[in-house]
Amino acid sequence: MTLLDVSIVNVALPSMEHGIGATPADVSWVVSGYALTFGLALVPAGRLGDDYGRRKMFLLGLLLFVATSALCGAAQNATWLVVARLCQGIAGGLLNPQVIGMIQQLFSGRERGRAFGLFGATVGLSTAVGPVLGGLLIQGLGIDEGWRYVFYVNLPIGLLAIVFGARLLPRDTRTGPRRAPDLLGTLLLGLAVVSVMLPLVEAEEATSAPRWWLMGVGAVLLVVFVLWERRARHPLVNLRLLTVRSYAMGALLGLVYFAGFTGIFLVTTLFFQQGLGYSPLEAGAATLAFAIGSAISPAIGGRIVHRFGRPMVVLGILLVVVGLGVTAWLVGEYTGANAALVLGGPLFVAGFGSGLVIAPNQTLSLEEVPPAEGGTAAGVLQTAQRVGAAIGTALGGSLFFAQLARSHGDYHSSAAHGLIGSVALVTLALVVGVGDIALSARRRRRKAPAAPAAPVVRGTVTGAPATLTLTSLRTNRAQRVTTDADGRFELPAEPGPYLLLAAARGQDTLARELRVGDAAVTADFAFPRVARLSGVVEAAGGPVARASVALLDAGGEVAQVAVTDERGHYRIDGLRPGEYTVVTTGYAPTASPVRVEGRRTRHDPLLVLPAAQPERGHTARARP
């Protein structure tokens, strides 16, 4: 829905100028301002999802997006519209990292690749439907009021998404203590992103000289942000993510690639509408071939990305270079009729290649990222993409308008120049991809043992420390390992079928069947949250040492047993929230009910001496 809003708004910009008298600068801020605040919100939103629950942040983002869409549609003047659009960008930035974070959390291995493929297909479909739907709305409802409904269309979609999300998404489980937000880190990163993107937004407006010196300010702020994050107790971004080679190279490739391919949308829209006189509907249909291609290929790429890896992404980039290169040549040379049909073939090739790049690159970039960091990692990845998109749009627009002025209104040569700039940046992304493959091959050769290395089963367990047992279904041989401090584990395995069990104290054992081939297999587990019961056993004379505390579940079975220390303290970890009975034995046995909830529950049993009566009852209090 957030990407549908980008593509559908582009064709409605002339309608906004007619409807509320928006100036070119206002219209530019409707597009660029959304991109600016969207990119600003991504990383903090990813951290909020990781720390406070992705389902909660997803539904909140949806609600805000629907509300701000209604405000955009109801705008009575250009200022109202721009402010509402800036707020809508924040809502979109809050929403997007939760989607990728939940895919990272709920899927692993090949299933994760398929999930990202379906996500990429959805993005492609929204990009395909947006221009055509926007053109239909404006053509059917009039140029003065039609633009309002490109925002109102989000209302029924968003409300349905809220209902289904509330019913179908798994509830959030907090696996660790709630972290204090990194306010200074958020402020530093936000100022750095604004300093980098604002000159690019001003370059797109072409109404004033861009303040390029802000780029230097952004670079300094970024250095200060990194220095702060190294010493922050609860950093906004875990900088260790950047030491994961697949993630760092994927983020760099995404930045350069988005700088290349996003510029084509502005250039082709200007070419078709202003150069060839197409209506908004016709201009949307003219670029439909690219969107259809990018909607078909992600599902294919998602199924085979784990088999072919980065070379498949490089193949996709190569198809984009070829498709855009032929498009640029035809735009500059072909002046006959039916230009949209002539350009449809190479645009489809470019779109098909793009679908093999975006979602598979996300899959490979996040492959080695722990699920607990999935939202933040996705936010950083998408922020790089947003910065790249701003660079590409500014460069494409600058090349287009500069050539238009030099050629005295030749839209064919102007559009060709803008597309050639996009081809150059996509070619640079191709160089990054090929370099990544070469470096990976070189590293494998250096580390190659005399005999081929055996594949491994690795993953992350969240919720509790766990013991992993991997049993071969062919030989019945079993091996065990415990998770490390970050919840990670790794077990060597020969090719064949296996049963993997994850056991944690106070939890039901989780099981998964695996088939190991020649490559590593990833299997992640998530246990539901657990609680702690603690307290002091006391009698009339004070705390009681070495008293026995037995915890019975609702069925009367003994869940756990603890013994108090010299000060009468006891602690029982790994409990599921619910109703229990505490049986305390020291003098005469006592039994008392307790409800375990939140992260920690305190319960102080009171033992009764044979010759004394209790003066107070036991207490139980929960710490949420």
Stockholm file with secondary structure:
# STOCKHOLM 1.0

chainA/1-624         MTLLDVSIVNVALPSMEHGIGATPADVSWVVSGYALTFGLALVPAGRLGDDYGRRKMFLLGLLLFVATSALCGAAQNATWLVVARLCQGIAGGLLNPQVIGMIQQLFSGRERGRAFGLFGATVGLSTAVGPVLGGLLIQGLGIDEGWRYVFYVNLPIGLLAIVFGARLLPRDTRTGPRRAPDLLGTLLLGLAVVSVMLPLVEAEEATSAPRWWLMGVGAVLLVVFVLWERRARHPLVNLRLLTVRSYAMGALLGLVYFAGFTGIFLVTTLFFQQGLGYSPLEAGAATLAFAIGSAISPAIGGRIVHRFGRPMVVLGILLVVVGLGVTAWLVGEYTGANAALVLGGPLFVAGFGSGLVIAPNQTLSLEEVPPAEGGTAAGVLQTAQRVGAAIGTALGGSLFFAQLARSHGDYHSSAAHGLIGSVALVTLALVVGVGDIALSARRRRRKAPAAPAAPVVRGTVTGAPATLTLTSLRTNRAQRVTTDADGRFELPAEPGPYLLLAAARGQDTLARELRVGDAAVTADFAFPRVARLSGVVEAAGGPVARASVALLDAGGEVAQVAVTDERGHYRIDGLRPGEYTVVTTGYAPTASPVRVEGRRTRHDPLLVLPAAQPERGHTARARP
#=GR chainA/1-624 SS CHHHHHHHHHTTHHHHHHHHCCCHHHHHHHHHHHHHHHHHHHHHHHHHHHHHCHHHHHHHHHHHHHHHHHHHHTCCSHHHHHHHHHHHHHHHHHHHHHHHHHHHHHCCHHHHHHHHHHHHHHHHHHHHHHHHHHHHHHHHHCTTTGGGHHHHTHHHHHHHHHHHHHHHSCCCCCCSCCCCCCHHHHHHHHHHHHHHHHHHHHHHHCSSCCCTHHHHHHHHHHHHHHHHHHHCSSCSSCGGGGGSHHHHHHHHHHHHHHHHHTHHHHHHHHIIIIISCCCHHHHHHHTHHHHHHHHHHHHHHHHHHHHHCHHHHHHHHHHHHHHHHHHHHHHHHCCSSCHHHHHHHHHHHHHHHHHTTHHHHHHHHTTTSCGGGHHHHHHHHHHHHHHHHHHHHHHHHHHHHHHHHHTTSCHHHHHHHHHHHHHHHHHHHHHHHHHHHHHHHHHHHHHCCSSCCCCEEEEEEESSCCEEEEEETTTCCEEEEECCTTSEEEEECCSEEEEEEEECTTSCCEEEEEEECSSCEECCEECCCCEEEEEECEETTEECTTCEEEEECTTSCEEEEEECCTTSEEEEEEECSEEEEEEEESSBCEEEEEEECSSEEEEECBCBCTTCCCSSCCEEEEEC
#=GC SS_cons         CHHHHHHHHHTTHHHHHHHHCCCHHHHHHHHHHHHHHHHHHHHHHHHHHHHHCHHHHHHHHHHHHHHHHHHHHTCCSHHHHHHHHHHHHHHHHHHHHHHHHHHHHHCCHHHHHHHHHHHHHHHHHHHHHHHHHHHHHHHHHCTTTGGGHHHHTHHHHHHHHHHHHHHHSCCCCCCSCCCCCCHHHHHHHHHHHHHHHHHHHHHHHCSSCCCTHHHHHHHHHHHHHHHHHHHCSSCSSCGGGGGSHHHHHHHHHHHHHHHHHTHHHHHHHHIIIIISCCCHHHHHHHTHHHHHHHHHHHHHHHHHHHHHCHHHHHHHHHHHHHHHHHHHHHHHHCCSSCHHHHHHHHHHHHHHHHHTTHHHHHHHHTTTSCGGGHHHHHHHHHHHHHHHHHHHHHHHHHHHHHHHHHTTSCHHHHHHHHHHHHHHHHHHHHHHHHHHHHHHHHHHHHHCCSSCCCCEEEEEEESSCCEEEEEETTTCCEEEEECCTTSEEEEECCSEEEEEEEECTTSCCEEEEEEECSSCEECCEECCCCEEEEEECEETTEECTTCEEEEECTTSCEEEEEECCTTSEEEEEEECSEEEEEEEESSBCEEEEEEECSSEEEEECBCBCTTCCCSSCCEEEEEC
//
